[in-house]
Amino acid sequence: MGQPVTVIEKPSAHPGVVRFETNRVLTGMGQELFRSLDDAKADRPADRIARALFERGGVKAVHVNSNVITVHLDRSDAEPGIKEIIEDLYTYYREGVGVVVPEGVGD
């Protein structure tokens, strides 16, 4: 369950830069620039996606503006798997993961 995120990968004219457009607004009308994992301290959607991408590795910087995520790669082979990380941003229940039921619910 959760909210599926549709992601369209768009090439860039700049080597090592990839853009992703989503069907979810991640920053409102603002924009966020993350140059390292330390910059992604909050629990907002833009911070969450930046954290996930930096923890994955191969990323130098992440810029999020509304529904567009621009990823600056630190090497040319770092792109595979990024789209799937973004698509899973709002997917909370995956196959094999049990659903947490708060104590006292259903009694």
N, C-alpha and C positions, 0 to 999 in steps of 0.2 A: 504494500500500500504506500501511499504517499502521493506526491504530485509529480507525475512524469515531466521531465524537462526536455523539450525538443531542442536539439543543437544542430546548427548548420555551420560547417567548417568552411572558412573562406581564406583563400591564399592571399598573401601580401606581396607587394612588389619588392619588399625588403627581405633578403635572406635571413633566416632564423627568427622570423616574426610570423605568427599565425593568429588569425582572428576567428572567434567563435561567436555566433549570434544565437541567442536563446529566445524562447517564448515566455520568459519570466524576466521582469525588471529586477535587477539585483542592487541598484544604488539609488533608485528614484531618479531625479534629474541631475544628481551630483556625479562625481567621478572619484575614483580611488586609485592610487598608485602604490604598489607594494614592490619594494626592491629586495626584500628578504623576508624570511619567516618571522623575524622580530617585528615587522611592520603590521602583521595580521594578528593583532591582540584581541580585538573585540569578537563578538559572536554574530555579527551581521552577515548576510549572505555573501557579500564581497570578501569579507575577511575569511569566511569558511572556505570559499573556493580557492582563494590565494593560499591558505594554509595547506589545503589538500594538494595543490599543484607543487608547492615548494617541497612538501614531504615526499612527493613522488620522485622528485629529482629532475635534473636536466633543464631547470627553469632559472633564468636570470632575473626576470621582472614580470609582474602581472599588472595590467591596467584594466579597470572595470569602469565602464561608462554606460549606465542604464542597463541595456540587455546585451551589450557587446563586451566580450572579454578578449583583450589582446595579450598574447603570451610571447615574451621574448625568450627564446631558447638559448641555452649555453652551449649547445652542440647540435649539429644537423640531424642526428638520429634520435633526438629526444621527443619527437612529436607523438609517436604511437601511444594510445591510451589516454590522452588528454580529453578527448571528446567524451569518452565513457565516464570519466571522473565528473565532468560537468553534468552529464545526463543523470547521474546518480545523486546529485546534490540534495534533492528532496525525497528520495526514496528511503523510507525508514525501515520497512519490513522486507527483508530479502529471504529467498529460499534458504531454509536451514536455520533461520534466526527466530527464536521464540518471541512471542508477543508478551510484553510485560503487563500484568494485570495488577493494579494497585490493591493493597490489602483492604479487605472489607467490601470490595466490589463484587456484586453477584450473590451476596449472602442473603 
